[in-house]
Amino acid sequence: MQMENLFDKMNHLKVLVIGDVMADAYIRGKVERISPEAPVPVLNSRHYEIRLGGAANVALNLKALGAKVYLCSLVGQDSKGEELIKLIDAEDIGSEGIVRSQSRPTTIKTRIIAAGQHLLRIDEEDDRPAFPDEKSSLLKKALALTALVDAVVFEDYDKGVIFPELIQEVTALALKRGIPVTVDPKKRNFTDYKGVTLFKPNLKELREGLKIELNPKNSAELEAACKRTVSDLGVQGVLLTLSENGMAIYADGTYHHTPAMQRDIADVSGAGDTVISVATACMAVGFDLKSTLILANMAGGLVCEYSGVVPIQKDILVKEALLVLGEQSQ
């Protein structure tokens, strides 16, 4: 099948994203003096903006690729939670899988920026595990939505939404239905994603998860670490992101590595969200392993050219993909 047709198939996908949603807030302004109260800059605030972040940014990326997306997550019963759900609904992302919590605030990450420089980030969050009643509601909603979609993404930011029973039951149902399950992991649940289709750690996460030292420039070490992850966790494949050293993928006994593409980097925030989104969509529509790697690497680099957390632009990705890959994906 021609590459254009595979990209067109993304327009018919339904994808469930399970994980930690958050608000990415930005306060931008000018610094013209130092505070007389302490040796810190005084920001004259000029602009405030709030965007979808975390698992919600994965949903935005998948939507930008053409998919219909559903979110399953936990947000606070507070004003920021209301605002976050309004933003989700405004993007035509399904919010029926979201559970409101009386016990925790909505996660917000506020970035203070002046003259393009990131001065400070303020995090408002509670990363304790979800309460039993919240877990029950999350599991019920996640299983109902898994029965309707073509792929499932676990976007784990270690904020307490994802728990072992949720992983096990959703993965079992998805694999029974023959649909891919992809994971962007963090430390807390690292070893619980057994049997998933694609496991996407970054270098730091893999080092911590396997408790090994790993040279990102040593191809033999990288391949061995990917093989060990498949063996230890029982996952079907590994997509390893290596920052400026590119990415590697291992599945079905086959290993590929691709170097990072030269880009004018403005901001790396959210690049991992884009990578897991593109990889998931590629797998769901039938891209081969190597093309999935190259496209995910390409997409991650493209979003780094913009300031702040932004989703991929599909038309730009397709144009660059056709130029780089040609008809390799036939």
N, C-alpha and C positions, 0 to 999 in steps of 0.2 A: 504493500500500500504506500502511495506517495506521502511524503511528509506533510504536505498541505492538508491532505485528508485526515491525517492523524490529529493535526491541530484543530481541524473542523469538528472532529469527534468530541473534543473537550467541551464544546458548546452544549452537549447533551448529557454531560456527567452530572450526577448528584453525589455530593461528598459530605460526610459528617466529620466535623472537627470537634474533638473532645479535649478540653484542657483549660488552662488558666487564662481567662480574659482579663484585660486591664485597660486603663485609659492612659494614653501617652499625652501629657499636657506640655505645652511649650509657652514660656514667658520670654518674650524678646524685647530688647530695649537698648539704651545707650548708657555707657559708663563714662562719666565726665569728671568724677572726683572720688576720693577715698573718704570713707566714713570718719567723722571725728570721734566716734564712739569706740572704734576698733579698726585695725589695719586691714579693712576689707573694702572692696569696691561697692559703690552705691549704684544700683541699676535704676534708671528712669524707665519704668515699664511702658512700652508702646503698643504691645500686641499680645493677646492671649489666644491660644488655639488648643483644642483637644481632639485627639485622633484615636482610632481604635488600635489597640496594641495587644501583644501576646498572642494567644490563640485567635483572637479576633482579627489580627493582622494576617494570620494564615488564611482565615476565611476570606479576607479582602483579596489576597493574592489568587486564591482559587476562583473567586468570582471574576477577577480580571482576566483569567484564562478562559472564562466562558461557563464555568460550572454553576449549578444551583447548590448553595451551601447551607448547611444547618450547623448551629453551634450548640454544644452541650457544656455547660459550665456553671459556676457559682459566683454570684455577685451580691453585694450587700443590699440590705433593705434601707438604702440611703439615697440622698439626692444625686450623688455621682453614679450610683447604680441605675437610677432612672434615666440619667443623661446617657449612660453607656448603652442601655437598651434602645433608647430612641435613635442613637447613631447606628446601631446594628439594624434596626427596622428600616431606617432611611436608606440603607445600602441594599435592601431587599434580601437580607440574610436571615434565614429562619432562626427565630429566637425561642421557639417552643421548647427547646431542650435546656433552657436556662433556669436554674433554681435560685430563688432569692433567699438570702441568709439573714437571720436576725442576730447572728453571733459574730459577724465579722464585717469590716468595712470593704467597700469596693477598692480593689488595688489601683493605685494611681502613681505614676512616675512623672514627676514634674521636672522639666529641664529648663534651666535659666541660661539664656543665650544673649551675648552682646557682640556685635560686629562679627558675627559668624563663629565666635568662640564659645565653647561650652564651659560655663563658669561653675555650675553646681547642678546636682540632681537630688531631688527630694522624693523619697519613697514613702508612701502611705500604704501599709499592707498588714495582713495577719496571715502567716503561712502555716498555721496549725492545720492538722488533718481535718477534713470535714466531719461534722457531727454525725452520729448514726442515722438520724432521720434525713439529713441532707444526702448522705451516701445512698440511702434507699431510693430517694427521689431521683438522684443522678443516674443510678443504675437502671431504673425503670424507664426513664426518658431515653437514655443512650441505647438500650436494647430495642426500643420501639423504632428509633430512627435508623439504627443499623439495618433493620429489615427493609428499609426503603431506598438505600443508597448504593452507589457503585464503588465506593472506597471509604475507608475510615482513616483519619489522622489523629494520633495522640500527640498533642502539643503540650509538653510538660515543662513548666517553669518552677516546679517545686513549691507551689503556693497552696497545696493541700486539696486540690480538686480531684486529682487522679489517685486511685488506690488499687491494691492488688486484685480484689474481687472484680472491680470494674474492668480492669485490663483483661483478666482471664475470661470473663463471660462475653464481653464484646468481641474479643479476638476469636473465641470459639465459634460464635455465631457468624462472624464475617467470613472466616475460613470455610465454614460449612456451606455458606452461600457462594463461595468461590470469588470473593472480592478482596483486593489487597488491603493490608493494614500497615500503615507506616508510622514511624515513631521519631519524634525529636525529643530525646531523653534528657533527664537531669539525674542528679546523684541519688535522691531518695528512692526512686522506683527502678533504678538502673537494671537490676537483675530480674525484675518481674515481667519483662516484656517477652516472655518465652513464646516462640512460635510465630511471631509477627513476620510480615513479608519483608519489610525493609526497616532497618535500624540505623538512625542517622546521628551519631555523636560527633562532636567536634574533638579536636586533639586533646584538650584539657579533660573533657568528660571521659574519653576513652582511657587516658592515663589513670584517672582517679577510679574509674569503674573496674578496670582490670588490675589496678595497683602495679603498674609497670612503668618503666622509663621507655620513651619512644622518640626516636629521631625522625622528624617529619621529612627529612631529605634522604632517608635510607629506605629505598623501595622494598627491600627484603623484610625489614622490620615492620613496615606498614602492612604488607601482605600477610605476614605471620600474625599480626595483631587482629586483622580482619578475620582470618581463619579461626583464631582462638575465640573471637566474639561469637561467630556462628556456632562453634562447638559448645562453648560454655553456656550461652544463653538459648541455644536452640532456635535462633532466628534463621530466616531463609537467606537474607542478604544484608550487607553493611554498606552504607554510604558514609564515608569519613571525610569531613571538611577540615582543611588544613590551612585556612587563611591564605597568606601570600604564597603558600606552597601548593595551592590548587585543591584538588579533591581526588579521592580514590573510591572505587566501588568493587565489591566482591560478592559473587553469588554463583551458585551452580559450578563451583570449582574454577571460576574465571575471575581474573583480577585485571582491572584497568586503572590507570592513573592519568589525570589530565592537569597540566600546569594552570596556574591562575592567568587570566587574560589581562593584558595591560589596560588599565583604566585610570581615569582621573578621579581618585577616591575623595568623596566629600564627607561621607558618613557611613560607617559599617552597621549602624543600628538596623535591625530587622532583616539583615541579609539571610540569616539562618531560616527565618520564616518563609522567605521566598524560595529558598533551596528545597525545603521539604514539600512546599506546595507544588512546585514544578515537577519534582521527582514523582510525587503521588499522581499527578495528572498524566504524566508520561507513562507510568506503569499501567494506569487504568485504561488507557486507550491503545496500548500495545507497542510503544517505542521499545527498541532493543536496549540492552543493558548499557552499552557504550554510549549510545545517543542520549539516553537518560542522564548519564553522568555529564556529558558535554553541555547539554541544555541546562541542567541545574547549575552547573558552574558558571555558565554564561549569564543566566538570570541573576544569580547572586551578585555578580560583578556589576551588572547593569543598575541595580537599585542602589548600589554604593556610590553612584555618581550624583545622587540627590541628597540634600540635607534633610535630616529627619527620617522617620519611618514611613516608607512609601511602598505600595504594591508594584509589582511588575507591570509594564505596559506590553500587552500581548503583541501588538503590531510591530513594535521594535524588536521583540524577541524573535518573532517569526522571520522578520526580514534578515536579522543577523544569523539565525539558524540556517536559513536557506543558503546564505552566502558561505557559511563555514562548513556545513554538513552536506550541502548539495542533495544528492539523491541517495545518500548512504542508508537512509532509514526505509528504503523500499523493501 
